Amino acid sequence: MPNLWIKHARVIDPAAKRDAIGDVFVADGKIVAALSAVAKKRAKKIDARGLVACPGLVDIHVHFREPGQTHKETIGTGSRAAAAGGFTTVVCMPNTAPVADNAGTIQFIKDAAQRDAVIKVLPTGCITVGQKGQTLAPIGSLRRMGVVAITDDGDCVQSNELMRRACEYAKMFDLPLMDHCQDASLTQGAVMNEGAVSTRLGLRGWPHAAEDIIVARNVILSEYTGAHIHLQHISSKFSVGIIRRAKTRGVRITAEATPHHLAFTDEALAGYDPNFKMNPPLRTEADRRALIAGLRDGTLDCISTDHAPHTDYEKDKEFDYAPNGILGLETALAVSLDVLVRQNKFKLPFVVDLMTRRAAAVMRLPAGTLTAGAAADLCLFDPAEKWRYDAKTGFSKSSNSPWHGQTLTGRVKTTIVDGRVVFNAGKIVER
Amino acid sequence: MSWHRRHLLTLEELSLVEIDQIHATAAAFKRTLSRSVKKVPALRGKTIVNLFLEPSTRTRMAFDMAAKRLSADVISLDAASSSTSKGETLRDTAENIQALQADMIVIRHAAAGSPLYLSRILDIPVINAGDGAHEHPTQGLLDTFTMKEHLGSLRGRKVVILGDILFSRVARSNIHALVKMGAAVTLVGPSTLVPHWFTELGVQVSHDLRGALADAEVVMLLRIQHERQATGHFPSLGEYTSMFGLNKTRASWLDPRAIIMHPGPINRGVEIDSDLADGERSVILEQVTNGIAVRMAVLYLCAGGQPENVMPTE
C-alpha cells in the first residue's frame, strides 16, 4: 500500500483544532506528521485543492440488515453506501434476523464485516434476549465478542426494573447502553407525530410525550446507576430540555440527532409518502429548531443517520402499512451542511466535529481524528459541489430516501480507510 | 366554469366553485331520480369498479345505485372476495383492475391516504369512498347538499358536529366543505375525541354541549366507532350518552327550524335517542337518498362530463 500525500486541502481536524490549508501525510495506514523527502517522492499524491480533508465520518446508528434481511441491505452494500457518504466507521444495530443477542451472531457479523466491508463496521448486541424486553441477554459474552454497546433498538425496554438491572450490569463492563426512547403504551398503532398535521391527515399520532417519558426515565436510571446511556435519534423539543438539564448535573447521558429530523417536519407527510415515515416520526418546526439549538450548545452530542434500508416493494404501500425508516448514509453530509452550515450558520469545522470526533467519543471509539498515529481514515469532500442524488443508482441495496432525485450541495470525493482509498470519484475502489 | 378533475380524493383540495358545481350537477340528477325511468345514458359502456376493502352498506349501495342510474356497468369487490386477503398488495390489485379495463375505481380503505396513493399509480379516475380517519368526500358533499336544501346558503349558519370527531373521516370532509361554504362550525364531544388541533382547520372546539347547541341550525351526530377504539377514549357508552347523547331536552336548545343529521349507521340510544332519529327534524334518510344524486354527479364529472351538459333524456 503506497504512502499518501494529500495536497493543498482545507484540513479540518477538530480534535487538533486544525482548520487550515495544508497537506496530510499517510504512512503504513496511519496519519504521520511528515514524510521524508524520499518517501514524499514515492507517495501517491492526491490533489485536494478546493476540497476539505477531514477525519472519516463516524455514524453510530445504522442498520445493515445482515444476517437475515439481506434483501434490504448487506454489510457489504451498506459499507459501500457508507464509504460513498464519507463514512469510515459505523455502528450496526442488532435488530437483524436473528437478533444479535448471542456471541454466535456477533461472530457472524464480524466475519461478514471482515470479508465484505470496505469500511469499519462495529457490532452492537441486544440488551434482552430476543429483544423481547423480558430477560437480560448475555451481555458479558457480547462484550467479550467486541460489541461497542448494547441496545434493544426499536424495541425500547419498557420495564423500568429490567432497564435498571441492564444499566447496573453493563456498568460493570463500562459498556454504553443505546436507547430508542419510546413508551410503547402511548404509541399503539401510531404512524406519525401527533398534532395538527396528524389530525388533518387522519393518521394515528405518536405524541412526543412518549419519547420524553423514556428520556426522563433514562436520565433518572443513568444518574441512579452511574451507567452511560446514549439516547438515540432525539426528536422532541421537550426531550432536548430534559437532556440539557441533566447534562448540567453531570449525568452520564449522550444523545444524537438525525439529518432527517433536522431537515424536515411532519408537514412533509401531507402526500402520505412512506419515504417520510420513520420512528421516531418527523415532528414540528419548534421541535426541529430545538434539535438544532441542542446541537449548537452541546446538549446533543452528534449526528447519526439511523440508515434503515427497506426494499421498494416493502415501502411502496399504504402509509399505515409501510415499514419505518429511510436511508441516510449517502446524503448525511450534504444534508447536514445544508441545514446546519448554510441555513443555521454553524461553522463548518463544528459540523465536521459532530460527524467525526464527537460521534466517536460517544461510543469511545478510536476514530474521528487526524492526529499523528491515528488510523488514516479520511473523507475528502467538496463543500460547494452540487449533485443530483439518485437513490436508485446509489450504493445501498435499497432506495428508500426522501432525498431521491434532489440536488444536494456538498459532495464526497474520496474516502480513505487505514490509508487505502476505498471510494473515489463516484466509484468504490474494490480490494 | 368547466370541470377539470379526474379524481375525487378529498374535499380539502376542492374549491368552493368545484363544490358548487358538484351540488348543481347533483341537483340536476336528483330531478331524474323521481321519474318512472330513473336511468340516464351518461356513462353507458363504462365500467366502474367499487373496491371496498372495509365494510360498508350505505356508501357501497349508493355508489352501486349511482353507477347503474348512469348506465355504467358496475363490479363490486370487498376485502374477502379480492386477492388482498391472499396477500396481494393494493398496488397489484389496482393495476389488475386497470388491466381489466375498468374506466374508474371507487375505493374504500382503512388506511388514510390510500386513494391518493392509487391516483398516482393508475391512469383511470379514482374516487375516494372513505379512507381511514382521513376523508369521506362524497359524504361531505351529500351532507352539505342536504343542508343547502333545507337552509339555502350556508354562509354564517351555525353547524354543530357532535361525537367521535377524532376517528371520523365524515367530520373532516364536512369541516373542509362547511368552512369553504362559510358556515360557523363547532365540534363537540369528549376532549379525548375532539382534540384541540381541529381548531387549525378553521372551526371551534367545545366540550360544553348546551352552549354549542344553543341556536344551532344543524346538528350532525357521529357514530361512536367501537371498532376503532381499542384503547378507551371515554369511560363507557353509558357515560357518553349521559354527557353527549342527543335527547329531547337537549334538542330543545336548538334553533326551532334546526335539522338533525347522521351519516349512519346509527347507534340508537347511544349518540341519539331513537325518537329523535325518526322525528320530524331528522333528515337522516334524505341524506341517504341525496347520496345517490351526489355520487352520480361525482362519477359523471370525474368521467369527463361537464356540469352544463346534464340534460337527461326521459
Chai-1 contact restraints between the chains, C-beta under 6 A:
chainA,res_idxA,chainB,res_idxB,connection_type,confidence,min_distance_angstrom,max_distance_angstrom,comment,restraint_id
A,G195,B,W197,contact,1.0,0.0,6.0,A-B,restraint_1
A,A196,B,W197,contact,1.0,0.0,6.0,A-B,restraint_2
A,A196,B,E200,contact,1.0,0.0,6.0,A-B,restraint_3
A,T199,B,W197,contact,1.0,0.0,6.0,A-B,restraint_4
A,T199,B,F198,contact,1.0,0.0,6.0,A-B,restraint_5
A,L201,B,A112,contact,1.0,0.0,6.0,A-B,restraint_6
A,G202,B,A112,contact,1.0,0.0,6.0,A-B,restraint_7
A,G202,B,G132,contact,1.0,0.0,6.0,A-B,restraint_8
A,G202,B,A133,contact,1.0,0.0,6.0,A-B,restraint_9
A,G202,B,H134,contact,1.0,0.0,6.0,A-B,restraint_10
A,L203,B,A112,contact,1.0,0.0,6.0,A-B,restraint_11
A,Y272,B,G113,contact,1.0,0.0,6.0,A-B,restraint_12
A,Y272,B,L116,contact,1.0,0.0,6.0,A-B,restraint_13
A,E318,B,L90,contact,1.0,0.0,6.0,A-B,restraint_14
A,E318,B,A111,contact,1.0,0.0,6.0,A-B,restraint_15
A,E318,B,S114,contact,1.0,0.0,6.0,A-B,restraint_16
A,F319,B,G113,contact,1.0,0.0,6.0,A-B,restraint_17
A,D320,B,A111,contact,1.0,0.0,6.0,A-B,restraint_18
